[in-house]
Amino acid sequence: MDSFWDIWHRDYLAALRERQQIPHRRKRSTTKTPKEGDIVLMADDKLPRGQWPLGVLMKICYGQAMSQDQLLSERAQDDS
C-alpha cells in the first residue's frame, strides 16, 4: 500500500499540478486594437468588476496617443 501511495503522490499529483499551471502562462492582456461595433466592458467605480455592464463601441475619438483614446459606447441591450 505504501508503494502505491508513493507512486500516486509522485506521479499523479505532479501531473495535475503541471496541467493546472499551463493556462497561467498565457498573457492576460491583448494587443488587439478596439474597433467600432466591438462588445466592451463599461467600467463603473460603484460596482465590482464582475457586475460591470456590457456595451457596444459606437465611436473612437483618436487623441494624441493611442493610450489616450476616448471610446464612446452605449449599453448593450439585455436580451434576457
N, C-alpha and C positions, 0 to 999 in steps of 0.2 A: 504494500500500500504506500509506503514511503517513497518507493521508486516512482510510482505513478504520480504522486503529488509533486515530486521534484521535476519530472518531465513536463507535467501540465503547467506548473508555475513558471518554469523557464521558457517554454516554447509558446504555449497558447497565450499567456498574458503578455508576453513580449510582442506577439503578432497583433494583438488587439491594440496595444499602445502605439505601434508603428502605424497601423491603419487610421487611428484617430488623429495622428499628427499630420498626415498628408494634406488634408484640406486647409490647415492653418498656414501652410507655406505659400499659399496664393496671396496676391495683393488684395488689400481691402478697398482699394480705390481704382478708378479707371481714368484713362486719358481721353475718353470719348467726349467730343465736343457736343454740347446740347444743341438741338435744333427745334424749330417751331413744330408743334404737334406732339412733342415728347411728353410722356407722363412723368411728373416730378413730385417730390415730397415738398409740401409747403410748411416751412418751419414756423412753429408757434411756441414762443417762450413760456406760455401758460400751460402747455400740455407736454407730457412725456413724449419722447421721440416715437414710440410705438403707436401713438394716437394722432400723429400729425396727419392732416388730410392730404389726399392726392389732388393734383392739379394738372391742367394741360397747358403746356408752354405756348403762349399766344404770340409773343413778340420778344425779340432780343435787341436791346439797345446797346450797341458796342461803345465802350469807353476808351480811355487812353491805354489801358492794359486789359488783357483778357480776363484777369482775375477781378477786375472792377466792373465787369459787365452787369447790367441790370436785366433781370429776367422777369418779364411780366407774364403772369399766369392767372388762370381762373380756376375755381374749384371744379373738379371732375364731378359729373352727375352720378349720384349713387343709384345704381340700377336695382338695388335690392328692395 
